[in-house]
Amino acid sequence: MNAATPNRRRASYDLQNQAWDYMLSDEILRALRALPAEERRAIELAYFEGHTYVKVAEILDEAEGTIKSRIRNGMRRMRSELTRSGIQGADQL
């Protein structure tokens, strides 16, 4: 085995992981886009922009309980969609 072999293995491994990550992110975006606008926006603010439930409620001028329900329902829909798409482990999120 020459010195280049471990690098080729690592490059192959990294490429496989990167391809999986892209496919997974595409599936997540597709599931997110399929949500009703209210659920999608609440999830975007909480998970992608890092806001708390309280801050999301403030931004959207909604009750905190409403925001929690939208996020919970949206995440359930996304989990179901990802499970249907064959993403292993999505049903355990």
SULSUL-V466746 format. One record per backbone hydrogen bond with DSSP energy under -0.5 kcal/mol. CO is the residue of the C=O (numbers start at 1). NH is the residue of the N-H. Records with the same first field share a line. If there is no record, write none. Layout:
# SULSUL-V466746
CO = NH + NH
This chain:
# SULSUL-V466746
2 = 5
3 = 7
4 = 8
5 = 9
6 = 10
7 = 11
8 = 12
9 = 13
10 = 14
11 = 15
12 = 16
13 = 17
14 = 18
15 = 19
16 = 20
17 = 21
18 = 22
19 = 23
20 = 24
21 = 25
22 = 26
23 = 27
24 = 28
25 = 29
26 = 30
27 = 31
28 = 32
29 = 33
30 = 34
32 = 35
36 = 40
37 = 41
38 = 42
39 = 43
40 = 44
41 = 45
42 = 46
43 = 47 + 48
44 = 48 + 49
45 = 51
52 = 56
53 = 57
54 = 58
55 = 59
56 = 60
57 = 61 + 62
58 = 61
63 = 67
64 = 68
65 = 69
66 = 70
67 = 71
68 = 72
69 = 73
70 = 74
71 = 75
72 = 76
73 = 77
74 = 78
75 = 79
76 = 80
77 = 81
78 = 82
79 = 83
80 = 84
81 = 85
82 = 87
83 = 86
86 = 88
87 = 90
89 = 92
90 = 93
